[in-house]
């Protein structure tokens, strides 16, 4: 299993600013995943963060908008850049171990 | 491609009622199938899973059977409780990439006393 700590748990940000979300896992994992959960919607995969290489982004998501860092096997950050109200969502960090996905508590972002 | 479709919510039931939440999937090959639950104010947590056809996953009174012939993984519980009120997500992981998950839209369950 895995315990994932995410912070901040929530934030209210001004449009045009950026927010960096941190994700810490209690074990070493090769891949970490970032999801977005828009209000009343399902989870959408933003990108896969591999240690030592560039993140892999899903269709519709770009590095300039969602830069990701992965400095070691237990930590990753996701930045939401130049925010607009449409970026208001819950952002979730996840890892997969033994075919099971584990999630952080999420970061609830509101852009005003 | 891979996708998951689950029934629209919200679903409102009285305590001790029977629950079914439908889930169907599209995938190439044989994915693993999951139900995740999100209680109010909490993150997602695994409820049950099945990794091959005809497997039945079960946990906390919930069950789901992997039906390859109908590409379905419906969630059932014989007698729901108020504490089961949550959002339920059906999901699959790619057959040869167990790290990549696809989620349904989620079904909110409200159980009234």
Interface residues (C-beta under 8 A of the other chain):
Chain A: X4 X31 X33 X41 X42 X43 X45 X48 X92 X94 X96 X99 X100 X101 X102 X103 X104 X105 X106
Chain B: X32 X34 X36 X42 X43 X44 X45 X46 X49 X51 X89 X91 X93 X98 X99 X100 X101 X103 X104 X105 X106
